[in-house]
C-alpha cells in the first residue's frame, strides 16, 4: 500500500484479492497523515471491499483501477 499526498489529503492504494487474482484499488482520503488514512481503511475495510467488488463487477474502472472515496 502506498500514499500520494495532495493539499486536501491524498490517496492510499490497496489490493482486493479474489481467488488467485488481485485488483488494485485507490481510496481518496482527506487525512493529513498516512497513519490516519490506513487506520480509516482498516476500520472500514469490509465496506470498501464490498464497494470495490461491486464496481469491479460493473466495470467501473479508471485506467484499470477501482477508485473509491471516503464514506
N, CA, C, O and CB atoms as a CASP TS submission, in Angstrom:
PFRMAT TS
TARGET T0000
AUTHOR 0000-0000-0000
METHOD Language model
MODEL 1
PARENT N/A
ATOM      1  N   UNK     1       0.841  -1.174   0.000  1.00  0.00           N
ATOM      2  CA  UNK     1       0.000   0.000   0.000  1.00  0.00           C
ATOM      3  C   UNK     1       0.885   1.236   0.000  1.00  0.00           C
ATOM      4  O   UNK     1       1.969   1.255   0.583  1.00  0.00           O
ATOM      5  CB  UNK     1      -0.956  -0.001   1.212  1.00  0.00           C
ATOM      6  N   UNK     2       0.397   2.250  -0.661  1.00  0.00           N
ATOM      7  CA  UNK     2       1.182   3.475  -0.686  1.00  0.00           C
ATOM      8  C   UNK     2       0.254   4.669  -0.619  1.00  0.00           C
ATOM      9  O   UNK     2      -0.964   4.536  -0.742  1.00  0.00           O
ATOM     10  CB  UNK     2       2.064   3.543  -1.945  1.00  0.00           C
ATOM     11  N   UNK     3       0.840   5.830  -0.422  1.00  0.00           N
ATOM     12  CA  UNK     3       0.057   7.052  -0.282  1.00  0.00           C
ATOM     13  C   UNK     3       0.655   8.133  -1.165  1.00  0.00           C
ATOM     14  O   UNK     3       1.873   8.300  -1.231  1.00  0.00           O
ATOM     15  CB  UNK     3       0.006   7.515   1.194  1.00  0.00           C
ATOM     16  N   UNK     4      -0.215   8.858  -1.838  1.00  0.00           N
ATOM     17  CA  UNK     4       0.198  10.036  -2.605  1.00  0.00           C
ATOM     18  C   UNK     4      -0.429  11.239  -1.921  1.00  0.00           C
ATOM     19  O   UNK     4      -1.617  11.218  -1.600  1.00  0.00           O
ATOM     20  CB  UNK     4      -0.237   9.938  -4.131  1.00  0.00           C
ATOM     21  N   UNK     5       0.348  12.281  -1.696  1.00  0.00           N
ATOM     22  CA  UNK     5      -0.144  13.439  -0.946  1.00  0.00           C
ATOM     23  C   UNK     5      -0.627  14.541  -1.876  1.00  0.00           C
ATOM     24  O   UNK     5      -0.134  14.704  -2.992  1.00  0.00           O
ATOM     25  CB  UNK     5       0.947  13.979  -0.028  1.00  0.00           C
ATOM     26  N   UNK     6      -1.598  15.285  -1.387  1.00  0.00           N
ATOM     27  CA  UNK     6      -2.048  16.499  -2.048  1.00  0.00           C
ATOM     28  C   UNK     6      -2.410  17.483  -0.951  1.00  0.00           C
ATOM     29  O   UNK     6      -2.299  17.159   0.232  1.00  0.00           O
ATOM     30  CB  UNK     6      -3.264  16.228  -3.015  1.00  0.00           C
ATOM     31  N   UNK     7      -2.839  18.672  -1.321  1.00  0.00           N
ATOM     32  CA  UNK     7      -3.171  19.680  -0.316  1.00  0.00           C
ATOM     33  C   UNK     7      -4.362  19.264   0.545  1.00  0.00           C
ATOM     34  O   UNK     7      -4.413  19.589   1.731  1.00  0.00           O
ATOM     35  CB  UNK     7      -3.464  21.008  -0.989  1.00  0.00           C
ATOM     36  N   UNK     8      -5.300  18.561  -0.035  1.00  0.00           N
ATOM     37  CA  UNK     8      -6.512  18.183   0.697  1.00  0.00           C
ATOM     38  C   UNK     8      -6.522  16.707   1.058  1.00  0.00           C
ATOM     39  O   UNK     8      -7.585  16.086   1.038  1.00  0.00           O
ATOM     40  CB  UNK     8      -7.745  18.515  -0.123  1.00  0.00           C
ATOM     41  N   UNK     9      -5.428  16.153   1.372  1.00  0.00           N
ATOM     42  CA  UNK     9      -5.376  14.732   1.702  1.00  0.00           C
ATOM     43  C   UNK     9      -4.574  14.012   0.640  1.00  0.00           C
ATOM     44  O   UNK     9      -3.578  14.536   0.142  1.00  0.00           O
ATOM     45  CB  UNK     9      -6.797  14.127   1.820  1.00  0.00           C
ATOM     46  N   UNK    10      -4.996  12.837   0.302  1.00  0.00           N
ATOM     47  CA  UNK    10      -4.267  12.069  -0.696  1.00  0.00           C
ATOM     48  C   UNK    10      -4.992  10.783  -0.998  1.00  0.00           C
ATOM     49  O   UNK    10      -6.195  10.659  -0.768  1.00  0.00           O
ATOM     50  CB  UNK    10      -2.847  11.777  -0.229  1.00  0.00           C
ATOM     51  N   UNK    11      -4.259   9.842  -1.509  1.00  0.00           N
ATOM     52  CA  UNK    11      -4.839   8.543  -1.815  1.00  0.00           C
ATOM     53  C   UNK    11      -3.958   7.454  -1.231  1.00  0.00           C
ATOM     54  O   UNK    11      -2.742   7.603  -1.109  1.00  0.00           O
ATOM     55  CB  UNK    11      -5.008   8.354  -3.341  1.00  0.00           C
ATOM     56  N   UNK    12      -4.595   6.372  -0.878  1.00  0.00           N
ATOM     57  CA  UNK    12      -3.862   5.183  -0.484  1.00  0.00           C
ATOM     58  C   UNK    12      -4.290   4.066  -1.424  1.00  0.00           C
ATOM     59  O   UNK    12      -5.439   4.009  -1.863  1.00  0.00           O
ATOM     60  CB  UNK    12      -4.123   4.807   1.022  1.00  0.00           C
ATOM     61  N   UNK    13      -3.371   3.204  -1.717  1.00  0.00           N
ATOM     62  CA  UNK    13      -3.618   2.115  -2.643  1.00  0.00           C
ATOM     63  C   UNK    13      -3.623   0.800  -1.871  1.00  0.00           C
ATOM     64  O   UNK    13      -2.781   0.558  -1.007  1.00  0.00           O
ATOM     65  CB  UNK    13      -2.557   2.094  -3.773  1.00  0.00           C
ATOM     66  N   UNK    14      -4.600  -0.043  -2.211  1.00  0.00           N
ATOM     67  CA  UNK    14      -4.649  -1.376  -1.624  1.00  0.00           C
ATOM     68  C   UNK    14      -5.088  -2.346  -2.702  1.00  0.00           C
ATOM     69  O   UNK    14      -5.551  -1.934  -3.766  1.00  0.00           O
ATOM     70  CB  UNK    14      -5.609  -1.429  -0.393  1.00  0.00           C
ATOM     71  N   UNK    15      -4.946  -3.623  -2.430  1.00  0.00           N
ATOM     72  CA  UNK    15      -5.301  -4.641  -3.405  1.00  0.00           C
ATOM     73  C   UNK    15      -6.437  -5.498  -2.879  1.00  0.00           C
ATOM     74  O   UNK    15      -6.445  -5.924  -1.724  1.00  0.00           O
ATOM     75  CB  UNK    15      -4.089  -5.511  -3.747  1.00  0.00           C
ATOM     76  N   UNK    16      -7.389  -5.736  -3.756  1.00  0.00           N
ATOM     77  CA  UNK    16      -8.535  -6.577  -3.462  1.00  0.00           C
ATOM     78  C   UNK    16      -8.221  -7.964  -4.002  1.00  0.00           C
ATOM     79  O   UNK    16      -7.920  -8.115  -5.186  1.00  0.00           O
ATOM     80  CB  UNK    16      -9.859  -5.998  -4.084  1.00  0.00           C
ATOM     81  N   UNK    17      -8.286  -8.973  -3.151  1.00  0.00           N
ATOM     82  CA  UNK    17      -7.976 -10.341  -3.558  1.00  0.00           C
ATOM     83  C   UNK    17      -9.272 -11.087  -3.873  1.00  0.00           C
ATOM     84  O   UNK    17     -10.244 -11.029  -3.120  1.00  0.00           O
ATOM     85  CB  UNK    17      -7.173 -11.080  -2.451  1.00  0.00           C
ATOM     86  N   UNK    18      -9.258 -11.782  -4.998  1.00  0.00           N
ATOM     87  CA  UNK    18     -10.348 -12.693  -5.315  1.00  0.00           C
ATOM     88  C   UNK    18      -9.741 -13.870  -6.062  1.00  0.00           C
ATOM     89  O   UNK    18      -9.305 -13.754  -7.208  1.00  0.00           O
ATOM     90  CB  UNK    18     -11.474 -11.987  -6.162  1.00  0.00           C
ATOM     91  N   UNK    19      -9.727 -15.000  -5.379  1.00  0.00           N
ATOM     92  CA  UNK    19      -9.035 -16.160  -5.911  1.00  0.00           C
ATOM     93  C   UNK    19      -7.545 -15.880  -5.975  1.00  0.00           C
ATOM     94  O   UNK    19      -6.961 -15.351  -5.030  1.00  0.00           O
ATOM     95  CB  UNK    19      -9.577 -16.536  -7.298  1.00  0.00           C
ATOM     96  N   UNK    20      -6.936 -16.237  -7.093  1.00  0.00           N
ATOM     97  CA  UNK    20      -5.508 -16.002  -7.282  1.00  0.00           C
ATOM     98  C   UNK    20      -5.230 -14.615  -7.856  1.00  0.00           C
ATOM     99  O   UNK    20      -4.073 -14.212  -7.973  1.00  0.00           O
ATOM    100  CB  UNK    20      -4.922 -17.064  -8.195  1.00  0.00           C
ATOM    101  N   UNK    21      -6.281 -13.890  -8.211  1.00  0.00           N
ATOM    102  CA  UNK    21      -6.123 -12.562  -8.813  1.00  0.00           C
ATOM    103  C   UNK    21      -6.128 -11.463  -7.766  1.00  0.00           C
ATOM    104  O   UNK    21      -6.640 -11.629  -6.659  1.00  0.00           O
ATOM    105  CB  UNK    21      -7.227 -12.308  -9.827  1.00  0.00           C
ATOM    106  N   UNK    22      -5.544 -10.335  -8.147  1.00  0.00           N
ATOM    107  CA  UNK    22      -5.513  -9.145  -7.301  1.00  0.00           C
ATOM    108  C   UNK    22      -5.946  -7.955  -8.140  1.00  0.00           C
ATOM    109  O   UNK    22      -5.550  -7.830  -9.299  1.00  0.00           O
ATOM    110  CB  UNK    22      -4.092  -8.914  -6.688  1.00  0.00           C
ATOM    111  N   UNK    23      -6.759  -7.081  -7.560  1.00  0.00           N
ATOM    112  CA  UNK    23      -7.212  -5.876  -8.245  1.00  0.00           C
ATOM    113  C   UNK    23      -6.750  -4.658  -7.473  1.00  0.00           C
ATOM    114  O   UNK    23      -7.010  -4.546  -6.275  1.00  0.00           O
ATOM    115  CB  UNK    23      -8.746  -5.869  -8.406  1.00  0.00           C
ATOM    116  N   UNK    24      -6.065  -3.739  -8.150  1.00  0.00           N
ATOM    117  CA  UNK    24      -5.616  -2.525  -7.491  1.00  0.00           C
ATOM    118  C   UNK    24      -6.818  -1.606  -7.253  1.00  0.00           C
ATOM    119  O   UNK    24      -7.667  -1.414  -8.124  1.00  0.00           O
ATOM    120  CB  UNK    24      -4.528  -1.809  -8.337  1.00  0.00           C
ATOM    121  N   UNK    25      -6.856  -1.050  -6.046  1.00  0.00           N
ATOM    122  CA  UNK    25      -7.898  -0.111  -5.658  1.00  0.00           C
ATOM    123  C   UNK    25      -7.236   1.128  -5.075  1.00  0.00           C
ATOM    124  O   UNK    25      -6.203   1.041  -4.412  1.00  0.00           O
ATOM    125  CB  UNK    25      -8.887  -0.752  -4.639  1.00  0.00           C
ATOM    126  N   UNK    26      -7.835   2.269  -5.327  1.00  0.00           N
ATOM    127  CA  UNK    26      -7.301   3.527  -4.811  1.00  0.00           C
ATOM    128  C   UNK    26      -8.400   4.216  -4.009  1.00  0.00           C
ATOM    129  O   UNK    26      -9.519   4.395  -4.490  1.00  0.00           O
ATOM    130  CB  UNK    26      -6.783   4.448  -5.971  1.00  0.00           C
ATOM    131  N   UNK    27      -8.064   4.598  -2.784  1.00  0.00           N
ATOM    132  CA  UNK    27      -9.006   5.260  -1.891  1.00  0.00           C
ATOM    133  C   UNK    27      -8.558   6.693  -1.660  1.00  0.00           C
ATOM    134  O   UNK    27      -7.473   6.930  -1.130  1.00  0.00           O
ATOM    135  CB  UNK    27      -9.127   4.501  -0.550  1.00  0.00           C
ATOM    136  N   UNK    28      -9.392   7.650  -2.057  1.00  0.00           N
ATOM    137  CA  UNK    28      -9.098   9.067  -1.830  1.00  0.00           C
ATOM    138  C   UNK    28      -9.521   9.416  -0.405  1.00  0.00           C
ATOM    139  O   UNK    28     -10.627   9.082   0.021  1.00  0.00           O
ATOM    140  CB  UNK    28      -9.833   9.982  -2.881  1.00  0.00           C
ATOM    141  N   UNK    29      -8.634  10.091   0.329  1.00  0.00           N
ATOM    142  CA  UNK    29      -8.927  10.471   1.706  1.00  0.00           C
ATOM    143  C   UNK    29      -8.640  11.952   1.923  1.00  0.00           C
ATOM    144  O   UNK    29      -7.988  12.602   1.106  1.00  0.00           O
ATOM    145  CB  UNK    29      -8.108   9.617   2.688  1.00  0.00           C
ATOM    146  N   UNK    30      -9.135  12.464   3.029  1.00  0.00           N
ATOM    147  CA  UNK    30      -8.859  13.847   3.408  1.00  0.00           C
ATOM    148  C   UNK    30      -7.900  13.908   4.596  1.00  0.00           C
ATOM    149  O   UNK    30      -7.634  14.987   5.124  1.00  0.00           O
ATOM    150  CB  UNK    30     -10.166  14.580   3.744  1.00  0.00           C
ATOM    151  N   UNK    31      -7.383  12.760   5.014  1.00  0.00           N
ATOM    152  CA  UNK    31      -6.477  12.725   6.155  1.00  0.00           C
ATOM    153  C   UNK    31      -5.120  13.304   5.790  1.00  0.00           C
ATOM    154  O   UNK    31      -4.668  13.191   4.651  1.00  0.00           O
ATOM    155  CB  UNK    31      -6.317  11.297   6.666  1.00  0.00           C
ATOM    156  N   UNK    32      -4.484  13.921   6.764  1.00  0.00           N
ATOM    157  CA  UNK    32      -3.196  14.558   6.504  1.00  0.00           C
ATOM    158  C   UNK    32      -2.015  13.610   6.679  1.00  0.00           C
ATOM    159  O   UNK    32      -0.913  13.904   6.215  1.00  0.00           O
ATOM    160  CB  UNK    32      -3.024  15.743   7.412  1.00  0.00           C
ATOM    161  N   UNK    33      -2.232  12.474   7.343  1.00  0.00           N
ATOM    162  CA  UNK    33      -1.132  11.519   7.511  1.00  0.00           C
ATOM    163  C   UNK    33      -1.515  10.147   6.974  1.00  0.00           C
ATOM    164  O   UNK    33      -2.685   9.767   6.940  1.00  0.00           O
ATOM    165  CB  UNK    33      -0.733  11.413   8.988  1.00  0.00           C
ATOM    166  N   UNK    34      -0.495   9.429   6.561  1.00  0.00           N
ATOM    167  CA  UNK    34      -0.683   8.070   6.068  1.00  0.00           C
ATOM    168  C   UNK    34      -1.254   7.171   7.164  1.00  0.00           C
ATOM    169  O   UNK    34      -2.117   6.334   6.897  1.00  0.00           O
ATOM    170  CB  UNK    34       0.644   7.499   5.548  1.00  0.00           C
ATOM    171  N   UNK    35      -0.781   7.341   8.374  1.00  0.00           N
ATOM    172  CA  UNK    35      -1.247   6.525   9.505  1.00  0.00           C
ATOM    173  C   UNK    35      -2.755   6.685   9.706  1.00  0.00           C
ATOM    174  O   UNK    35      -3.463   5.697   9.904  1.00  0.00           O
ATOM    175  CB  UNK    35      -0.494   6.914  10.800  1.00  0.00           C
ATOM    176  N   UNK    36      -3.245   7.918   9.656  1.00  0.00           N
ATOM    177  CA  UNK    36      -4.682   8.168   9.810  1.00  0.00           C
ATOM    178  C   UNK    36      -5.469   7.514   8.673  1.00  0.00           C
ATOM    179  O   UNK    36      -6.513   6.903   8.902  1.00  0.00           O
ATOM    180  CB  UNK    36      -4.967   9.686   9.851  1.00  0.00           C
ATOM    181  N   UNK    37      -4.963   7.646   7.460  1.00  0.00           N
ATOM    182  CA  UNK    37      -5.655   7.090   6.294  1.00  0.00           C
ATOM    183  C   UNK    37      -5.733   5.570   6.372  1.00  0.00           C
ATOM    184  O   UNK    37      -6.790   4.995   6.112  1.00  0.00           O
ATOM    185  CB  UNK    37      -4.946   7.510   5.002  1.00  0.00           C
ATOM    186  N   UNK    38      -4.635   4.914   6.726  1.00  0.00           N
ATOM    187  CA  UNK    38      -4.647   3.458   6.823  1.00  0.00           C
ATOM    188  C   UNK    38      -5.518   2.976   7.977  1.00  0.00           C
ATOM    189  O   UNK    38      -6.166   1.935   7.871  1.00  0.00           O
ATOM    190  CB  UNK    38      -3.232   2.931   6.989  1.00  0.00           C
ATOM    191  N   UNK    39      -5.539   3.718   9.072  1.00  0.00           N
ATOM    192  CA  UNK    39      -6.414   3.372  10.187  1.00  0.00           C
ATOM    193  C   UNK    39      -7.873   3.408   9.743  1.00  0.00           C
ATOM    194  O   UNK    39      -8.655   2.517  10.075  1.00  0.00           O
ATOM    195  CB  UNK    39      -6.187   4.330  11.373  1.00  0.00           C
ATOM    196  N   UNK    40      -8.230   4.440   8.993  1.00  0.00           N
ATOM    197  CA  UNK    40      -9.583   4.577   8.466  1.00  0.00           C
ATOM    198  C   UNK    40      -9.906   3.422   7.515  1.00  0.00           C
ATOM    199  O   UNK    40     -10.984   2.834   7.594  1.00  0.00           O
ATOM    200  CB  UNK    40      -9.747   5.930   7.744  1.00  0.00           C
ATOM    201  N   UNK    41      -8.972   3.099   6.618  1.00  0.00           N
ATOM    202  CA  UNK    41      -9.182   1.994   5.685  1.00  0.00           C
ATOM    203  C   UNK    41      -9.421   0.696   6.439  1.00  0.00           C
ATOM    204  O   UNK    41     -10.361  -0.034   6.124  1.00  0.00           O
ATOM    205  CB  UNK    41      -7.980   1.845   4.743  1.00  0.00           C
ATOM    206  N   UNK    42      -8.589   0.397   7.425  1.00  0.00           N
ATOM    207  CA  UNK    42      -8.733  -0.860   8.161  1.00  0.00           C
ATOM    208  C   UNK    42     -10.034  -0.902   8.952  1.00  0.00           C
ATOM    209  O   UNK    42     -10.649  -1.962   9.071  1.00  0.00           O
ATOM    210  CB  UNK    42      -7.550  -1.060   9.103  1.00  0.00           C
ATOM    211  N   UNK    43     -10.453   0.208   9.479  1.00  0.00           N
ATOM    212  CA  UNK    43     -11.706   0.263  10.245  1.00  0.00           C
ATOM    213  C   UNK    43     -12.905  -0.041   9.349  1.00  0.00           C
ATOM    214  O   UNK    43     -13.867  -0.668   9.792  1.00  0.00           O
ATOM    215  CB  UNK    43     -11.877   1.649  10.904  1.00  0.00           C
ATOM    216  N   UNK    44     -12.852   0.396   8.097  1.00  0.00           N
ATOM    217  CA  UNK    44     -13.974   0.242   7.167  1.00  0.00           C
ATOM    218  C   UNK    44     -13.655  -0.723   6.025  1.00  0.00           C
ATOM    219  O   UNK    44     -14.303  -0.677   4.980  1.00  0.00           O
ATOM    220  CB  UNK    44     -14.363   1.596   6.598  1.00  0.00           C
ATOM    221  N   UNK    45     -12.676  -1.583   6.214  1.00  0.00           N
ATOM    222  CA  UNK    45     -12.193  -2.463   5.139  1.00  0.00           C
ATOM    223  C   UNK    45     -13.305  -3.282   4.500  1.00  0.00           C
ATOM    224  O   UNK    45     -13.358  -3.385   3.275  1.00  0.00           O
ATOM    225  CB  UNK    45     -11.133  -3.396   5.674  1.00  0.00           C
ATOM    226  N   UNK    46     -14.188  -3.864   5.292  1.00  0.00           N
ATOM    227  CA  UNK    46     -15.259  -4.704   4.757  1.00  0.00           C
ATOM    228  C   UNK    46     -16.151  -3.916   3.802  1.00  0.00           C
ATOM    229  O   UNK    46     -16.506  -4.412   2.732  1.00  0.00           O
ATOM    230  CB  UNK    46     -16.099  -5.289   5.899  1.00  0.00           C
ATOM    231  N   UNK    47     -16.511  -2.698   4.180  1.00  0.00           N
ATOM    232  CA  UNK    47     -17.358  -1.862   3.333  1.00  0.00           C
ATOM    233  C   UNK    47     -16.638  -1.479   2.046  1.00  0.00           C
ATOM    234  O   UNK    47     -17.241  -1.506   0.973  1.00  0.00           O
ATOM    235  CB  UNK    47     -17.790  -0.603   4.088  1.00  0.00           C
ATOM    236  N   UNK    48     -15.364  -1.126   2.133  1.00  0.00           N
ATOM    237  CA  UNK    48     -14.617  -0.746   0.946  1.00  0.00           C
ATOM    238  C   UNK    48     -14.430  -1.930   0.008  1.00  0.00           C
ATOM    239  O   UNK    48     -14.487  -1.769  -1.211  1.00  0.00           O
ATOM    240  CB  UNK    48     -13.267  -0.169   1.335  1.00  0.00           C
ATOM    241  N   UNK    49     -14.207  -3.115   0.562  1.00  0.00           N
ATOM    242  CA  UNK    49     -14.077  -4.299  -0.284  1.00  0.00           C
ATOM    243  C   UNK    49     -15.392  -4.602  -0.991  1.00  0.00           C
ATOM    244  O   UNK    49     -15.390  -4.973  -2.165  1.00  0.00           O
ATOM    245  CB  UNK    49     -13.631  -5.509   0.547  1.00  0.00           C
ATOM    246  N   UNK    50     -16.513  -4.448  -0.295  1.00  0.00           N
ATOM    247  CA  UNK    50     -17.830  -4.668  -0.902  1.00  0.00           C
ATOM    248  C   UNK    50     -18.053  -3.691  -2.056  1.00  0.00           C
ATOM    249  O   UNK    50     -18.491  -4.087  -3.136  1.00  0.00           O
ATOM    250  CB  UNK    50     -18.951  -4.515   0.157  1.00  0.00           C
ATOM    251  N   UNK    51     -17.751  -2.412  -1.823  1.00  0.00           N
ATOM    252  CA  UNK    51     -17.923  -1.398  -2.869  1.00  0.00           C
ATOM    253  C   UNK    51     -16.981  -1.657  -4.045  1.00  0.00           C
ATOM    254  O   UNK    51     -17.371  -1.504  -5.202  1.00  0.00           O
ATOM    255  CB  UNK    51     -17.677   0.012  -2.296  1.00  0.00           C
ATOM    256  N   UNK    52     -15.755  -2.045  -3.751  1.00  0.00           N
ATOM    257  CA  UNK    52     -14.776  -2.310  -4.803  1.00  0.00           C
ATOM    258  C   UNK    52     -15.214  -3.500  -5.659  1.00  0.00           C
ATOM    259  O   UNK    52     -15.101  -3.455  -6.884  1.00  0.00           O
ATOM    260  CB  UNK    52     -13.386  -2.574  -4.193  1.00  0.00           C
ATOM    261  N   UNK    53     -15.707  -4.550  -5.029  1.00  0.00           N
ATOM    262  CA  UNK    53     -16.176  -5.718  -5.785  1.00  0.00           C
ATOM    263  C   UNK    53     -17.362  -5.354  -6.675  1.00  0.00           C
ATOM    264  O   UNK    53     -17.457  -5.823  -7.810  1.00  0.00           O
ATOM    265  CB  UNK    53     -16.568  -6.856  -4.825  1.00  0.00           C
ATOM    266  N   UNK    54     -18.266  -4.519  -6.163  1.00  0.00           N
ATOM    267  CA  UNK    54     -19.419  -4.096  -6.956  1.00  0.00           C
ATOM    268  C   UNK    54     -18.971  -3.269  -8.162  1.00  0.00           C
ATOM    269  O   UNK    54     -19.479  -3.460  -9.267  1.00  0.00           O
ATOM    270  CB  UNK    54     -20.401  -3.286  -6.090  1.00  0.00           C
ATOM    271  N   UNK    55     -18.040  -2.368  -7.958  1.00  0.00           N
ATOM    272  CA  UNK    55     -17.544  -1.541  -9.070  1.00  0.00           C
ATOM    273  C   UNK    55     -16.777  -2.377 -10.080  1.00  0.00           C
ATOM    274  O   UNK    55     -16.880  -2.148 -11.285  1.00  0.00           O
ATOM    275  CB  UNK    55     -16.648  -0.412  -8.543  1.00  0.00           C
ATOM    276  N   UNK    56     -16.017  -3.334  -9.601  1.00  0.00           N
ATOM    277  CA  UNK    56     -15.277  -4.219 -10.495  1.00  0.00           C
ATOM    278  C   UNK    56     -16.256  -5.035 -11.340  1.00  0.00           C
ATOM    279  O   UNK    56     -16.068  -5.173 -12.549  1.00  0.00           O
ATOM    280  CB  UNK    56     -14.339  -5.154  -9.688  1.00  0.00           C
ATOM    281  N   UNK    57     -17.294  -5.571 -10.709  1.00  0.00           N
ATOM    282  CA  UNK    57     -18.286  -6.382 -11.417  1.00  0.00           C
ATOM    283  C   UNK    57     -19.026  -5.575 -12.486  1.00  0.00           C
ATOM    284  O   UNK    57     -19.389  -6.110 -13.534  1.00  0.00           O
ATOM    285  CB  UNK    57     -19.287  -6.967 -10.425  1.00  0.00           C
ATOM    286  N   UNK    58     -19.248  -4.287 -12.215  1.00  0.00           N
ATOM    287  CA  UNK    58     -19.973  -3.451 -13.181  1.00  0.00           C
ATOM    288  C   UNK    58     -19.028  -2.778 -14.181  1.00  0.00           C
ATOM    289  O   UNK    58     -19.481  -2.048 -15.062  1.00  0.00           O
ATOM    290  CB  UNK    58     -20.787  -2.386 -12.444  1.00  0.00           C
ATOM    291  N   UNK    59     -17.722  -3.018 -14.050  1.00  0.00           N
ATOM    292  CA  UNK    59     -16.760  -2.463 -14.987  1.00  0.00           C
ATOM    293  C   UNK    59     -16.396  -1.011 -14.729  1.00  0.00           C
ATOM    294  O   UNK    59     -15.844  -0.348 -15.607  1.00  0.00           O
ATOM    295  CB  UNK    59     -17.286  -2.590 -16.356  1.00  0.00           C
ATOM    296  N   UNK    60     -16.698  -0.505 -13.533  1.00  0.00           N
ATOM    297  CA  UNK    60     -16.383   0.882 -13.186  1.00  0.00           C
ATOM    298  C   UNK    60     -14.920   0.998 -12.768  1.00  0.00           C
ATOM    299  O   UNK    60     -14.597   1.005 -11.580  1.00  0.00           O
ATOM    300  CB  UNK    60     -17.309   1.388 -12.054  1.00  0.00           C
ATOM    301  N   UNK    61     -14.051   1.089 -13.757  1.00  0.00           N
ATOM    302  CA  UNK    61     -12.616   1.194 -13.520  1.00  0.00           C
ATOM    303  C   UNK    61     -12.095   2.462 -14.180  1.00  0.00           C
ATOM    304  O   UNK    61     -12.620   2.904 -15.202  1.00  0.00           O
ATOM    305  CB  UNK    61     -11.868  -0.057 -14.056  1.00  0.00           C
ATOM    306  N   UNK    62     -11.074   3.034 -13.596  1.00  0.00           N
ATOM    307  CA  UNK    62     -10.377   4.171 -14.193  1.00  0.00           C
ATOM    308  C   UNK    62      -8.951   3.734 -14.466  1.00  0.00           C
ATOM    309  O   UNK    62      -8.152   3.562 -13.545  1.00  0.00           O
ATOM    310  CB  UNK    62     -10.420   5.437 -13.262  1.00  0.00           C
ATOM    311  N   UNK    63      -8.642   3.558 -15.741  1.00  0.00           N
ATOM    312  CA  UNK    63      -7.311   3.093 -16.147  1.00  0.00           C
ATOM    313  C   UNK    63      -6.960   1.773 -15.465  1.00  0.00           C
ATOM    314  O   UNK    63      -5.818   1.561 -15.057  1.00  0.00           O
ATOM    315  CB  UNK    63      -6.247   4.155 -15.818  1.00  0.00           C
ATOM    316  N   UNK    64      -7.950   0.890 -15.344  1.00  0.00           N
ATOM    317  CA  UNK    64      -7.727  -0.425 -14.750  1.00  0.00           C
ATOM    318  C   UNK    64      -7.704  -0.466 -13.241  1.00  0.00           C
ATOM    319  O   UNK    64      -7.361  -1.496 -12.660  1.00  0.00           O
ATOM    320  CB  UNK    64      -6.471  -0.962 -15.242  1.00  0.00           C
ATOM    321  N   UNK    65      -8.062   0.634 -12.586  1.00  0.00           N
ATOM    322  CA  UNK    65      -8.025   0.740 -11.124  1.00  0.00           C
ATOM    323  C   UNK    65      -9.426   1.048 -10.609  1.00  0.00           C
ATOM    324  O   UNK    65     -10.137   1.872 -11.184  1.00  0.00           O
ATOM    325  CB  UNK    65      -7.016   1.838 -10.666  1.00  0.00           C
ATOM    326  N   UNK    66      -9.820   0.383  -9.524  1.00  0.00           N
ATOM    327  CA  UNK    66     -11.075   0.708  -8.848  1.00  0.00           C
ATOM    328  C   UNK    66     -10.810   1.929  -7.980  1.00  0.00           C
ATOM    329  O   UNK    66      -9.934   1.899  -7.116  1.00  0.00           O
ATOM    330  CB  UNK    66     -11.614  -0.507  -7.991  1.00  0.00           C
ATOM    331  N   UNK    67     -11.561   3.001  -8.205  1.00  0.00           N
ATOM    332  CA  UNK    67     -11.350   4.239  -7.476  1.00  0.00           C
ATOM    333  C   UNK    67     -12.504   4.432  -6.498  1.00  0.00           C
ATOM    334  O   UNK    67     -13.675   4.402  -6.875  1.00  0.00           O
ATOM    335  CB  UNK    67     -11.230   5.449  -8.446  1.00  0.00           C
ATOM    336  N   UNK    68     -12.140   4.630  -5.227  1.00  0.00           N
ATOM    337  CA  UNK    68     -13.113   4.825  -4.147  1.00  0.00           C
ATOM    338  C   UNK    68     -12.796   6.114  -3.420  1.00  0.00           C
ATOM    339  O   UNK    68     -11.696   6.655  -3.536  1.00  0.00           O
ATOM    340  CB  UNK    68     -13.108   3.627  -3.159  1.00  0.00           C
ATOM    341  N   UNK    69     -13.774   6.603  -2.668  1.00  0.00           N
ATOM    342  CA  UNK    69     -13.522   7.768  -1.818  1.00  0.00           C
ATOM    343  C   UNK    69     -14.085   7.482  -0.440  1.00  0.00           C
ATOM    344  O   UNK    69     -14.810   6.508  -0.241  1.00  0.00           O
ATOM    345  CB  UNK    69     -14.152   9.067  -2.420  1.00  0.00           C
ATOM    346  N   UNK    70     -13.747   8.332   0.502  1.00  0.00           N
ATOM    347  CA  UNK    70     -14.153   8.136   1.899  1.00  0.00           C
ATOM    348  C   UNK    70     -15.667   8.009   2.022  1.00  0.00           C
ATOM    349  O   UNK    70     -16.422   8.571   1.228  1.00  0.00           O
ATOM    350  CB  UNK    70     -13.653   9.298   2.769  1.00  0.00           C
ATOM    351  N   UNK    71     -16.092   7.262   3.030  1.00  0.00           N
ATOM    352  CA  UNK    71     -17.530   7.092   3.290  1.00  0.00           C
ATOM    353  C   UNK    71     -18.115   8.337   3.889  1.00  0.00           C
ATOM    354  O   UNK    71     -19.311   8.382   4.175  1.00  0.00           O
ATOM    355  CB  UNK    71     -17.783   5.909   4.215  1.00  0.00           C
TER
END
